[in-house]
Amino acid sequence: MSSTVFAASTGLDFPLAQQLTVVALCALTAFLSHLALAVFNDGVRPFMLDFVQGRTTRSATTAVSFGLSAGFIFGLGAPMALSSGVLNPWLLFLPTDVLGILAPKKWLAPLLGGAWGAVVVFGLDGANDLAHDLPVDFLTAMQQMATPILFLFTLFPVLAITRQFGRLRGVLAGGAELALVVLTMKVWPEVFAGAPAMAVGVLLLIGFAVAKDVRRRRAERVAAGGATPAQGQAPGDPNTGKGQAPGDPAAGGAPGEVDPMASLFGSSAARLRRHLPLFMVLGAGVCLLAQLHVFGGGEATSFLVAKGQYAEAAQVDFYRALGFIPLIATTALASGAYGIVGFTLAYPVGYLLPSPWLAMACGALIFAGEVLALSWIGKVLGALPSVRDSSEHLRAAIGDTLQLAILFGSLLAADAMGGGLGILIAGGLYLLNEAVGRVVVRMAAAPAAVVVTGIVLNLLHWLHLFTPVKS
């Protein structure tokens, strides 16, 4: 892995068509954010309902969005883009969340969003060239993060299985993944070794969850069938209250009583469906951006796209989507604001498609299907609690593996550019951030510390107090 040549080594000089795509997509996402129809930050989405219903102000919602996004933009999005040479959603769409909500007028939101897109595509290349010309090239050093991120990310299904189904199944899944990684490295060296292992791990997790839900439903049917003759009562007997729907007078509810959550979910889904054409344009843009291979949907996929391993990148982002579909669906139904990148299924499809026009058509259809299926997805998730729990465990496991991988990779980067002094400065900044209450979110703290370390080492070199480490 260390010999891999990344896109970053050749700069971030995008062709005009790619630049226009980024600018247009940033303009559109800022416009959707202004209308409170979609935001990228999952933490901001629950606050959008109060904004839509007028219970909070635009400035207050902007403050929330900025507070939840700033660390990821400058601590994770920008360093990942500069080190991999590939754009990412934290750098593109978190700022357009903020700018769109901030804009007081509809026409201003897309202008601000487009301006940010222009800053990214025209400014990153200059920053990249400047950083590579420094005596201490911290961007090249940051490519050391690739190997820990790619390989430790492979373990997220094992963590999820262990937490949900116990140590025995977790150990079995871990053993299966390790065997597959070794086999892949030996037999198929051109394939990213973690891809088959992740596939097996995710399939095991889903299989365990579905089997648990099937057993639970079967047990409930048996219990319901056995209770009826023993009590001498038919299903739905008013003396038991069983088998009756909410709102049935015999079950103690008022005639025609409506579940307030179901009403909220229904109105949110209807609101999103009314703007289906906008979402189809958004889907076309997201899928096109992925197809251009200048964009990675996650930390691991950024480096895979940079290496040209698009099939592996598609696989990784597909598994990642499994952990976020329930979160995005439920928060969208509760708030009336969808995800800027939908369920992220447009990422893997875009990576694999051969034509930009085909990517736009497929992206539009994917987003249309997602928006139209939101209500149905909500019902399915309600009927499969173990599968829903699995997605939560997957999401937590992804966060844990990436935190360790990014921290370890950042220390490797610090060592590559400054040896022990680099580790001291970067590790010290990370620990200081922890000690003062995480001013920068943990996921972004280590890459941000590496960037600061690179700047400090260059200053020390100019003061003749440090000699750059020879690569």
LINFEN-V285670 format. One record per pair of residues at least 4 apart in sequence whose ideal C-beta (glycine too) atoms are under 7 Angstrom apart, sorted by the first residue. I is the first residue (numbers start at 1). J is the second residue. If there is no record, write none. Layout:
# LINFEN-V285670
I_J + I_J
This chain:
# LINFEN-V285670
1_146 + 1_147 + 2_147 + 4_146 + 4_307 + 5_9 + 6_84 + 6_85 + 6_143 + 6_306 + 6_307 + 7_84 + 7_85 + 7_86 + 7_306 + 8_82 + 8_83 + 8_84 + 8_85 + 8_128 + 8_139 + 8_143 + 8_306 + 11_125 + 11_128 + 11_129 + 12_85 + 12_124 + 12_125 + 12_128 + 13_125 + 14_18 + 14_19 + 14_121 + 14_294 + 16_20 + 17_21 + 18_22 + 18_292 + 18_294 + 19_23 + 19_121 + 20_24 + 21_25 + 21_288 + 21_289 + 21_292 + 22_26 + 22_87 + 22_92 + 22_117 + 22_120 + 22_121 + 23_27 + 23_114 + 23_117 + 23_118 + 23_121 + 24_28 + 24_285 + 25_29 + 25_117 + 25_285 + 25_289 + 26_30 + 26_92 + 26_96 + 26_113 + 26_114 + 26_116 + 26_117 + 27_31 + 27_110 + 27_113 + 27_114 + 27_117 + 28_32 + 28_110 + 28_281 + 28_282 + 28_285 + 29_33 + 29_93 + 29_96 + 29_113 + 29_340 + 30_34 + 30_96 + 30_99 + 30_100 + 30_109 + 30_110 + 30_112 + 30_113 + 31_35 + 31_100 + 31_109 + 31_110 + 31_113 + 32_37 + 32_38 + 32_100 + 32_278 + 32_282 + 32_340 + 33_38 + 33_39 + 33_96 + 33_97 + 33_100 + 33_101 + 34_100 + 34_101 + 34_103 + 34_106 + 34_109 + 36_48 + 36_51 + 36_52 + 36_337 + 37_275 + 37_278 + 37_337 + 37_338 + 38_337 + 38_338 + 38_339 + 38_340 + 39_44 + 39_45 + 39_48 + 39_97 + 39_337 + 39_340 + 40_89 + 40_93 + 40_94 + 40_97 + 40_339 + 40_340 + 40_341 + 41_65 + 41_68 + 41_69 + 41_94 + 41_97 + 42_327 + 42_331 + 43_68 + 44_48 + 44_64 + 44_65 + 44_68 + 44_97 + 45_331 + 45_335 + 45_337 + 46_331 + 46_334 + 46_335 + 47_51 + 47_61 + 47_64 + 48_52 + 48_335 + 48_336 + 48_337 + 49_53 + 49_334 + 49_335 + 49_336 + 50_55 + 50_56 + 51_56 + 51_61 + 52_336 + 56_60 + 56_61 + 57_61 + 58_62 + 58_101 + 58_104 + 59_63 + 60_64 + 61_65 + 61_101 + 62_66 + 62_98 + 62_101 + 62_102 + 63_67 + 64_68 + 65_69 + 65_97 + 65_98 + 65_101 + 66_70 + 66_98 + 69_73 + 69_94 + 69_97 + 69_98 + 70_74 + 71_75 + 71_440 + 71_441 + 71_444 + 72_76 + 72_77 + 72_90 + 72_94 + 72_441 + 72_444 + 73_77 + 73_78 + 73_90 + 73_91 + 73_94 + 73_95 + 74_78 + 74_448 + 75_79 + 75_440 + 75_441 + 75_444 + 75_445 + 75_447 + 75_448 + 76_80 + 76_90 + 76_443 + 76_444 + 76_447 + 77_81 + 77_88 + 77_90 + 77_91 + 77_94 + 78_82 + 78_91 + 79_83 + 79_142 + 79_447 + 79_448 + 79_450 + 79_451 + 80_84 + 80_88 + 80_299 + 80_302 + 80_447 + 81_86 + 81_87 + 81_88 + 81_91 + 81_124 + 82_124 + 82_127 + 82_128 + 82_131 + 82_139 + 83_139 + 83_142 + 83_143 + 83_145 + 84_296 + 84_302 + 84_303 + 84_306 + 85_306 + 86_294 + 86_295 + 86_296 + 86_302 + 86_305 + 86_306 + 87_91 + 87_92 + 87_120 + 87_294 + 87_295 + 88_296 + 88_302 + 89_93 + 89_297 + 89_341 + 90_94 + 91_120 + 92_96 + 92_120 + 93_97 + 93_340 + 95_99 + 95_116 + 96_100 + 96_113 + 96_116 + 97_101 + 98_102 + 99_103 + 99_109 + 99_112 + 99_113 + 99_116 + 100_109 + 100_113 + 103_108 + 103_109 + 103_112 + 104_108 + 107_111 + 108_112 + 109_113 + 110_114 + 111_115 + 112_116 + 113_117 + 114_118 + 115_119 + 116_120 + 117_121 + 118_122 + 119_123 + 120_124 + 123_127 + 124_128 + 125_129 + 126_130 + 127_131 + 128_132 + 128_139 + 129_133 + 131_137 + 131_138 + 131_139 + 132_137 + 132_139 + 132_140 + 134_458 + 135_458 + 135_461 + 135_468 + 136_417 + 136_418 + 136_454 + 136_457 + 136_458 + 136_461 + 136_468 + 137_141 + 137_417 + 138_142 + 138_417 + 138_450 + 138_451 + 138_454 + 141_413 + 141_416 + 141_417 + 142_413 + 142_450 + 144_409 + 144_412 + 144_413 + 144_416 + 145_149 + 145_406 + 145_409 + 145_410 + 145_413 + 146_150 + 146_303 + 147_151 + 148_152 + 148_405 + 148_408 + 148_409 + 148_412 + 149_153 + 149_299 + 149_300 + 149_303 + 149_402 + 149_405 + 149_406 + 149_409 + 150_192 + 150_194 + 150_300 + 150_303 + 151_194 + 152_401 + 152_404 + 152_405 + 153_194 + 153_300 + 153_401 + 153_402 + 153_405 + 154_177 + 154_181 + 154_194 + 154_197 + 154_198 + 155_159 + 155_177 + 155_401 + 156_160 + 156_394 + 156_397 + 156_398 + 156_401 + 157_161 + 157_173 + 157_198 + 157_201 + 157_202 + 157_204 + 157_205 + 158_162 + 158_170 + 158_173 + 158_174 + 158_177 + 158_201 + 159_163 + 159_397 + 159_400 + 159_401 + 160_164 + 160_205 + 160_390 + 160_393 + 160_394 + 160_397 + 161_165 + 161_169 + 161_170 + 161_173 + 161_204 + 161_205 + 161_208 + 162_166 + 162_167 + 162_170 + 163_393 + 164_389 + 164_390 + 164_393 + 165_169 + 165_208 + 166_170 + 167_171 + 168_172 + 169_173 + 169_208 + 170_174 + 171_175 + 172_176 + 173_177 + 173_201 + 173_204 + 174_178 + 175_179 + 176_180 + 176_200 + 177_181 + 177_197 + 177_200 + 177_201 + 178_182 + 179_183 + 180_184 + 180_196 + 180_197 + 180_200 + 181_185 + 181_193 + 181_194 + 181_197 + 182_186 + 183_187 + 184_188 + 184_191 + 184_193 + 184_196 + 185_189 + 185_193 + 191_195 + 192_304 + 192_309 + 192_312 + 194_198 + 195_199 + 195_312 + 195_315 + 196_200 + 197_201 + 198_202 + 198_315 + 198_316 + 198_319 + 199_203 + 199_315 + 200_204 + 201_205 + 202_206 + 202_319 + 202_322 + 203_207 + 204_208 + 205_209 + 205_390 + 206_210 + 206_390 + 207_211 + 208_212 + 209_213 + 209_386 + 209_387 + 209_390 + 210_214 + 210_387 + 211_215 + 212_216 + 212_386 + 213_217 + 213_384 + 213_385 + 213_386 + 213_387 + 214_218 + 215_219 + 216_220 + 217_221 + 218_222 + 219_223 + 220_224 + 221_225 + 222_226 + 223_227 + 226_230 + 227_231 + 228_233 + 228_234 + 228_235 + 231_240 + 233_237 + 233_239 + 233_240 + 235_242 + 235_243 + 236_242 + 236_243 + 236_244 + 238_250 + 241_251 + 241_252 + 244_248 + 244_250 + 244_251 + 246_251 + 246_253 + 246_257 + 246_259 + 247_253 + 247_254 + 247_255 + 247_256 + 247_257 + 248_253 + 249_253 + 249_255 + 253_257 + 258_262 + 258_263 + 259_263 + 260_264 + 261_265 + 262_266 + 263_267 + 264_268 + 264_334 + 265_269 + 265_333 + 265_334 + 265_375 + 265_378 + 266_270 + 266_375 + 267_271 + 268_272 + 268_332 + 268_333 + 268_334 + 268_335 + 268_336 + 269_273 + 269_333 + 269_374 + 269_375 + 270_274 + 271_336 + 272_332 + 272_336 + 272_338 + 272_371 + 272_374 + 273_371 + 273_372 + 275_279 + 276_280 + 276_368 + 276_371 + 277_281 + 278_282 + 279_283 + 279_338 + 279_367 + 279_371 + 280_284 + 280_364 + 280_367 + 280_368 + 281_285 + 282_286 + 282_367 + 283_287 + 283_342 + 283_346 + 283_363 + 283_364 + 283_366 + 283_367 + 284_288 + 284_360 + 284_363 + 284_364 + 285_289 + 286_290 + 286_341 + 286_346 + 286_363 + 287_291 + 287_346 + 287_349 + 287_350 + 287_359 + 287_360 + 287_362 + 287_363 + 287_366 + 288_292 + 288_350 + 288_356 + 288_359 + 288_360 + 288_363 + 289_295 + 290_295 + 290_346 + 290_347 + 290_350 + 290_351 + 291_350 + 291_353 + 291_356 + 291_359 + 292_356 + 293_305 + 293_310 + 296_301 + 296_302 + 296_305 + 296_313 + 297_301 + 297_317 + 297_344 + 297_347 + 298_302 + 298_316 + 298_317 + 298_320 + 299_402 + 299_406 + 300_304 + 300_316 + 301_305 + 301_313 + 301_316 + 301_317 + 302_306 + 303_307 + 304_309 + 304_312 + 304_313 + 304_316 + 305_310 + 305_313 + 309_313 + 310_314 + 310_351 + 310_352 + 311_315 + 311_352 + 312_316 + 313_317 + 313_351 + 314_318 + 314_348 + 314_351 + 314_352 + 315_319 + 316_320 + 317_321 + 317_344 + 317_347 + 317_348 + 318_348 + 320_324 + 320_344 + 320_398 + 321_325 + 321_343 + 321_344 + 321_345 + 322_391 + 322_394 + 323_391 + 323_394 + 323_395 + 323_398 + 324_328 + 324_344 + 324_395 + 325_329 + 325_343 + 325_391 + 326_330 + 326_381 + 326_388 + 326_391 + 327_331 + 327_395 + 328_332 + 328_339 + 328_343 + 329_333 + 329_374 + 329_377 + 329_378 + 329_381 + 330_334 + 330_378 + 331_335 + 332_337 + 332_338 + 332_339 + 332_374 + 333_374 + 333_378 + 338_342 + 338_371 + 341_346 + 342_346 + 342_366 + 342_367 + 342_370 + 343_370 + 345_349 + 345_366 + 346_350 + 346_363 + 346_366 + 346_367 + 347_351 + 348_352 + 349_353 + 349_362 + 349_366 + 350_359 + 350_363 + 353_358 + 353_359 + 353_362 + 354_358 + 355_359 + 356_360 + 357_361 + 358_362 + 359_363 + 360_364 + 361_365 + 362_366 + 363_367 + 364_368 + 365_369 + 366_370 + 367_371 + 368_372 + 369_373 + 373_377 + 374_378 + 375_379 + 376_380 + 377_381 + 378_382 + 379_383 + 380_384 + 381_388 + 384_388 + 385_389 + 386_390 + 387_391 + 389_393 + 390_394 + 391_395 + 392_396 + 393_397 + 394_398 + 395_399 + 396_400 + 397_401 + 398_402 + 399_403 + 400_404 + 401_405 + 402_406 + 402_443 + 403_407 + 403_442 + 403_443 + 404_408 + 405_409 + 406_410 + 406_443 + 406_446 + 406_447 + 407_411 + 407_430 + 407_446 + 408_412 + 409_413 + 410_414 + 410_426 + 410_446 + 410_447 + 410_449 + 410_450 + 411_415 + 411_423 + 411_426 + 411_427 + 412_416 + 413_417 + 413_450 + 414_418 + 414_422 + 414_423 + 414_425 + 414_426 + 414_450 + 414_453 + 415_419 + 415_422 + 415_423 + 416_469 + 417_422 + 417_454 + 417_457 + 417_469 + 418_422 + 418_425 + 418_453 + 418_457 + 418_469 + 419_469 + 420_424 + 421_425 + 421_466 + 422_426 + 422_453 + 422_457 + 423_427 + 424_428 + 425_429 + 425_453 + 425_456 + 426_430 + 426_449 + 426_450 + 426_453 + 427_431 + 428_432 + 429_433 + 429_449 + 429_452 + 430_434 + 430_445 + 430_446 + 430_449 + 431_435 + 432_436 + 433_438 + 433_439 + 433_440 + 433_445 + 434_438 + 438_442 + 440_444 + 440_445 + 440_448 + 441_445 + 444_448 + 445_449 + 446_450 + 447_451 + 448_452 + 449_453 + 450_454 + 451_455 + 452_456 + 453_457 + 454_458 + 455_459 + 456_460 + 457_461 + 457_466 + 458_462 + 459_463 + 460_465 + 460_466 + 461_466 + 461_468
